[in-house]
Amino acid sequence: MATEPRITQMSGRYASKPGNFLVRSILAVREISLEELKKIPGFVRTTTEGVIFDTKTNAQNFVKSDTLKNAREAAIKSRAETSGIARQKK
């Protein structure tokens, strides 16, 4: 089972890039389209390991949002369907 998304403050080598808080969630990066992410308040950009927001409040709201919850449910459902198909082929 996937771990819960973590919110970390950006620092160090990323200080010159826009955005201050990273929500570490590979599932969000892979499953949620960029167009849908752009509609979320405070969204700045994505990385390979998460989604970056301008404030901690916006990052926390994203973690609690239905968008992330729906993406998680869709990913679990698609994995279950895929494993069911693989079992049928055996």
Backbone hydrogen bonds in HBPLUS format (Angstrom, degrees):
<---DONOR---> <-ACCEPTOR-->    atom                        ^
c    i                          cat <-CA-CA->   ^        H-A-AA   ^      H-
h    n   atom  resd res      DA  || num        DHA   H-A  angle D-A-AA Bond
n    s   type  num  typ     dist DA aas  dist angle  dist       angle   num
A0024-ARG N   A0006-ARG O   2.75 MM  18  5.22 154.0  1.81 158.8 161.3     1
A0008-THR N   A0022-LEU O   2.86 MM  14  5.26 160.9  1.90 149.5 155.4     2
A0022-LEU N   A0008-THR O   2.77 MM  14  5.26 167.8  1.79 166.5 165.9     3
A0010-MET N   A0020-ASN O   2.69 MM  10  5.12 176.3  1.69 146.0 146.8     4
A0015-ALA N   A0012-GLY O   3.18 MM   3  5.62 166.2  2.20 120.8 121.9     5
A0017-LYS N   A0014-TYR O   3.11 MM   3  5.47 155.2  2.17 112.0 119.5     6
A0020-ASN N   A0053-PHE O   3.02 MM  33  6.26 150.2  2.12 144.4 150.8     7
A0021-PHE N   A0053-PHE O   3.08 MM  32  5.29 173.4  2.08 155.4 154.4     8
A0053-PHE N   A0021-PHE O   2.78 MM  32  5.29 163.8  1.81 158.6 163.4     9
A0023-VAL N   A0051-VAL O   2.78 MM  28  5.24 172.9  1.78 158.6 160.8    10
A0051-VAL N   A0023-VAL O   3.04 MM  28  5.24 152.0  2.12 140.4 143.4    11
A0029-VAL N   A0025-SER O   3.32 MM   4  6.70 156.6  2.38 145.6 151.3    12
A0030-ARG N   A0026-ILE O   2.95 MM   4  6.18 158.7  2.00 154.1 159.6    13
A0031-GLU N   A0027-LEU O   2.83 MM   4  5.76 162.5  1.86 154.6 159.5    14
A0032-ILE N   A0028-ALA O   3.14 MM   4  5.44 157.5  2.20 132.8 138.3    15
A0037-LEU N   A0033-SER O   3.01 MM   4  6.34 153.7  2.08 148.3 156.2    16
A0038-LYS N   A0034-LEU O   2.94 MM   4  6.15 149.7  2.04 148.4 155.8    17
A0039-LYS N   A0036-GLU O   3.25 MM   3  5.44 144.9  2.38 100.9 110.4    18
A0040-ILE N   A0037-LEU O   3.05 MM   3  5.41 156.2  2.10 111.3 118.7    19
A0043-PHE N   A0040-ILE O   3.26 MM   3  5.81 162.9  2.29 137.3 136.6    20
A0054-ASP N   A0042-GLY O   2.98 MM  12  5.32 144.4  2.11 138.6 149.8    21
A0044-VAL N   A0052-ILE O   2.89 MM   8  5.58 157.1  1.95 161.4 154.0    22
A0052-ILE N   A0045-ARG O   2.81 MM   7  5.35 172.1  1.81 167.1 166.3    23
A0047-THR N   A0050-GLY O   2.84 MM   3  5.33 163.2  1.87 163.3 161.3    24
A0059-ALA N   A0055-THR O   3.16 MM   4  6.44 152.9  2.24 142.8 150.5    25
A0060-GLN N   A0056-LYS O   2.86 MM   4  6.12 157.6  1.91 151.9 157.6    26
A0061-ASN N   A0057-THR O   2.91 MM   4  6.13 154.9  1.98 148.0 155.1    27
A0062-PHE N   A0058-ASN O   3.02 MM   4  6.23 147.9  2.13 140.7 148.8    28
A0063-VAL N   A0059-ALA O   3.09 MM   4  6.40 153.9  2.16 146.5 153.0    29
A0064-LYS N   A0060-GLN O   3.14 MM   4  6.39 148.7  2.24 145.1 152.9    30
A0065-SER N   A0062-PHE O   3.12 MM   3  4.87 152.5  2.19  97.7 106.2    31
A0069-LYS N   A0065-SER O   3.33 MM   4  6.54 160.1  2.37 138.9 144.7    32
A0070-ASN N   A0066-ASP O   2.74 MM   4  5.83 163.0  1.77 153.2 156.9    33
A0071-ALA N   A0067-THR O   3.06 MM   4  6.22 153.5  2.13 141.5 148.9    34
A0072-ARG N   A0068-LEU O   2.98 MM   4  6.17 155.7  2.04 146.6 152.8    35
A0073-GLU N   A0069-LYS O   3.01 MM   4  6.29 161.0  2.04 148.9 153.8    36
A0074-ALA N   A0070-ASN O   2.91 MM   4  6.06 158.7  1.95 147.9 153.8    37
A0075-ALA N   A0071-ALA O   2.97 MM   4  6.12 154.5  2.04 144.8 151.5    38
A0076-ILE N   A0072-ARG O   3.02 MM   4  6.26 160.3  2.06 150.5 155.5    39
A0077-LYS N   A0073-GLU O   2.92 MM   4  6.08 159.3  1.97 147.0 153.2    40
A0078-SER N   A0074-ALA O   2.92 MM   4  6.08 160.1  1.96 147.2 152.4    41
A0079-ARG N   A0075-ALA O   3.03 MM   4  6.19 153.0  2.11 144.2 151.4    42
A0080-ALA N   A0076-ILE O   2.98 MM   4  6.18 153.9  2.05 146.1 153.3    43
A0081-GLU N   A0077-LYS O   2.94 MM   4  6.20 158.0  1.99 149.7 155.6    44
A0082-THR N   A0078-SER O   2.95 MM   4  6.06 156.3  2.00 142.0 148.7    45
A0083-SER N   A0079-ARG O   2.92 MM   4  6.12 159.2  1.96 147.3 152.6    46
A0084-GLY N   A0080-ALA O   2.99 MM   4  6.15 146.0  2.11 140.4 149.9    47
A0085-ILE N   A0081-GLU O   3.00 MM   4  6.28 151.1  2.09 147.1 154.2    48
A0086-ALA N   A0082-THR O   3.00 MM   4  6.25 157.0  2.05 147.6 153.9    49
A0087-ARG N   A0083-SER O   3.00 MM   4  6.19 150.1  2.09 140.8 148.3    50
A0088-GLN N   A0084-GLY O   3.11 MM   4  6.33 148.2  2.21 140.4 148.5    51
A0089-LYS N   A0085-ILE O   3.19 MM   4  6.46 142.2  2.34 145.3 154.3    52
A0090-LYS N   A0087-ARG O   3.32 MM   3  5.52 145.6  2.45 100.5 109.5    53
